[in-house]
Amino acid sequence: MPSKRGRKPLKGKRQPSLKQRLTDPTTVWEKLSVRWYNGTIKEILAFSGASLWHTPGEPPLSIRWVVVRDPKGEFEDTPILCTDLAATTQQIIEWFVPRWNIEVTFEELRAHLGVETQRQWSNRAIARTTPCLFGLFSLITLMALGIVKHGRLPVSQSAWYAKEQGTFSDVIAFVRLQLWAARYCVDSLSQPQSTKLQPDIINQLLDTLSEAA
């Protein structure tokens, strides 16, 4: 009944969806110049607003949403959500752009160093090993930079997948090869001992094993 007193509503009238706002002729698009991928500056269009994100059984969450459009049509209209209501449209977009590097880092850590696959029995053990694996990731990367210096990191190629830039798999294989070569391919004797394997064969084996290990 209208006169009945009850709990104050946690959410109001349903707002138009982002898809509906895209086709709304009254939507005002803002022109922005934002820091984009590969350190470039890109001209984009965007509009934003604030809403309550409601999930049944959970209290509503205040969010700020942004929809990004490429005037050249190189990518589809992209919605971005942020819980910082004080952030500007440009800040939210520029926070979103580097997320690909973060996602790739976690994927490489999981694939090559075993992050999230540890088989410890306690949370404390996981809390200790995970930072160590992140540190190992940084150490391997810094070792590769120190060895390469002004040179170019060897990038592994295949017939079905061509890469323009090196990935962590190339970095870890390169560092592994340098460590093995320093251990097994260095002879300090004034008269090196004869061996059945020629140096070029050993180098080829180490190169192959460094990528397969």
C-alpha positions in Angstrom: 0.0 0.0 0.0 1.3 3.5 -0.7 1.1 4.4 3.0 3.0 1.3 4.1 6.5 2.1 5.4 9.4 -0.1 4.4 13.1 -0.2 3.6 14.4 2.6 1.4 15.1 1.3 -2.1 18.8 0.7 -2.9 18.4 1.3 -6.6 16.3 3.6 -8.8 14.7 3.4 -12.2 16.5 1.3 -14.7 18.8 3.4 -17.0 19.2 2.9 -20.7 21.8 0.3 -21.6 25.1 1.2 -23.2 23.8 -0.3 -26.5 20.8 1.9 -26.4 22.9 5.0 -25.7 25.1 4.2 -28.8 22.1 4.6 -31.0 20.6 7.5 -29.1 21.0 10.7 -31.3 21.2 12.9 -28.2 24.4 11.1 -27.0 27.2 13.7 -26.9 30.6 12.3 -28.0 33.8 13.9 -26.7 36.9 14.1 -28.8 40.1 13.0 -26.9 43.8 12.5 -27.7 44.9 9.6 -25.5 48.1 7.6 -25.0 47.6 4.5 -27.0 49.4 1.2 -27.6 53.2 1.3 -28.6 53.5 4.8 -27.0 51.5 6.4 -29.8 48.8 9.2 -29.4 45.4 8.3 -30.8 42.4 10.4 -31.6 39.2 8.8 -30.2 35.6 9.6 -29.4 34.1 8.8 -26.0 31.1 9.4 -23.8 30.7 8.5 -20.1 28.5 8.5 -17.1 27.9 7.1 -13.7 25.4 4.3 -12.7 24.7 1.7 -10.1 25.8 -1.9 -10.9 23.2 -4.2 -9.5 23.6 -7.9 -8.9 20.8 -9.9 -7.2 21.8 -10.6 -3.6 24.6 -8.0 -3.5 24.4 -4.3 -2.6 24.6 -2.0 -5.6 28.0 -0.8 -6.6 28.7 2.7 -7.9 30.6 2.7 -11.2 31.7 5.1 -13.9 31.4 3.8 -17.4 33.1 5.0 -20.6 32.4 4.0 -24.2 35.2 4.4 -26.7 34.8 4.7 -30.4 37.4 4.8 -33.1 36.6 7.5 -35.8 38.4 5.4 -38.3 36.5 2.3 -37.4 39.6 0.2 -36.7 38.0 -1.4 -33.7 34.4 -1.9 -32.4 32.9 0.4 -29.8 34.4 -0.6 -26.5 32.8 -0.1 -23.0 35.1 0.3 -20.0 33.9 0.2 -16.4 35.7 1.8 -13.4 34.9 2.0 -9.7 36.7 5.3 -9.2 33.9 7.9 -9.7 36.4 10.8 -9.5 38.5 9.5 -12.5 38.1 11.4 -15.7 37.2 9.8 -19.0 40.8 10.2 -20.3 42.3 8.6 -17.2 40.0 5.6 -17.4 40.9 5.0 -21.0 44.6 5.4 -20.4 44.4 3.1 -17.4 42.7 0.5 -19.6 45.3 0.5 -22.4 48.2 -1.0 -20.5 46.0 -3.9 -19.2 47.1 -6.0 -22.1 50.8 -6.0 -20.9 49.6 -7.0 -17.4 47.4 -9.9 -18.8 50.3 -11.1 -21.0 52.7 -11.0 -18.1 50.4 -13.2 -15.9 49.9 -15.6 -18.8 53.6 -15.9 -19.4 54.3 -16.4 -15.7 51.8 -19.2 -15.6 53.0 -20.9 -18.7 56.7 -20.8 -18.1 57.2 -20.3 -14.3 54.1 -22.0 -12.9 52.3 -19.1 -11.2 48.8 -20.3 -10.0 49.8 -23.9 -10.4 51.7 -24.3 -7.2 50.8 -27.4 -5.2 51.3 -26.2 -1.7 49.0 -27.1 1.2 48.9 -23.7 2.9 48.1 -20.1 1.9 51.3 -18.9 3.5 53.4 -21.1 1.2 51.6 -19.8 -1.9 52.1 -16.2 -0.5 55.8 -16.9 -0.3 56.4 -18.6 -3.7 54.3 -16.3 -5.9 56.4 -13.1 -5.2 59.5 -15.2 -5.8 58.2 -16.3 -9.2 57.5 -12.7 -10.1 61.0 -11.8 -9.0 62.4 -14.6 -11.1 60.5 -13.3 -14.1 62.1 -9.9 -13.6 65.6 -11.4 -13.0 65.4 -13.4 -16.3 64.3 -10.3 -18.2 67.1 -8.2 -16.7 69.7 -10.9 -17.4 68.6 -11.0 -21.1 68.8 -7.2 -21.3 72.3 -7.3 -19.8 73.5 -9.9 -22.2 72.0 -8.4 -25.3 72.9 -4.8 -24.4 72.7 -2.9 -27.7 72.1 -6.1 -29.8 68.9 -7.8 -30.8 67.2 -10.6 -28.9 66.9 -13.7 -31.1 63.3 -14.4 -31.9 62.2 -17.9 -32.5 60.1 -18.4 -35.7 58.1 -21.2 -37.1 56.4 -21.9 -40.4 52.9 -21.4 -38.9 53.6 -18.4 -36.6 55.7 -15.3 -37.4 56.6 -12.9 -34.6 57.9 -9.4 -35.0 58.9 -9.0 -31.3 60.3 -11.4 -28.8 58.1 -13.0 -26.1 59.1 -14.3 -22.7 59.6 -17.7 -24.2 62.3 -16.2 -26.4 63.8 -14.4 -23.3 64.0 -17.5 -21.1 65.4 -19.7 -23.9 68.0 -17.1 -24.7 69.1 -16.8 -21.0 69.0 -20.6 -20.6 71.3 -21.0 -23.7 73.8 -18.5 -22.4 74.0 -20.2 -19.0 74.4 -23.7 -20.5 76.9 -22.5 -23.1 79.0 -20.9 -20.4 79.0 -24.2 -18.5 79.4 -26.8 -21.2 81.1 -25.0 -24.1 84.1 -23.3 -22.3 87.4 -25.1 -22.1 90.1 -23.4 -20.1 92.8 -25.9 -20.9 95.8 -24.7 -23.0 95.3 -27.9 -25.1 91.6 -28.6 -25.3 90.6 -32.2 -25.0 89.2 -34.0 -28.0 85.6 -34.7 -28.1 83.3 -36.8 -30.4 80.9 -33.9 -30.8 82.0 -30.9 -32.8 81.4 -27.4 -31.2 78.8 -26.5 -33.9 76.9 -29.7 -33.1 77.0 -28.9 -29.4 75.8 -25.4 -30.0 72.9 -26.7 -32.1 71.9 -29.2 -29.4 72.0 -26.5 -26.7 70.0 -24.1 -28.9 67.3 -26.8 -29.5 67.1 -27.9 -25.9 66.9 -24.3 -24.6 63.7 -23.8 -26.5 62.3 -27.2 -25.6 63.1 -27.2 -21.9 
